């Protein structure tokens, strides 16, 4: 009986701790010294924890479309800056983003800033820095 309780408790604890150990520093995945600026049509926004996600379709000079996945801080960090995703980011509109590129070379980046369709710029570099504990 004690062995079964111990096994159940150990399993429960491992499931509880797994998400904590899976989270890693942003700088481990993205290179703050390797920035790129991309422009494209917003196809989707995921305003959810643990990181806001934006998806842009970027069209090159030859008409080829590349889909980009951009990550950011948690929604609460943006709300603290007065940014509400539903009011600022809309699917179908054109955005320009500067991102710290993924270290694995994929079309994935961590947002440094956005230029909105109306020309306003949102500087989000402090959110990148705070995610890394700096």
Secondary structure, DSSP 8 states (H G I E B T S, - for coil): -HHHHHHHHHHHHHHHHHHHHH---HHHHEEEEEEEEEEEEEEEEE--SS--EEEEEEE-TTS-EEEEEEE-S-HHHHHHTT--HHHH--TTSEEEEEEEEETT-SSEEEEEEEE-TTS-EEE-HHHHHHHTT-
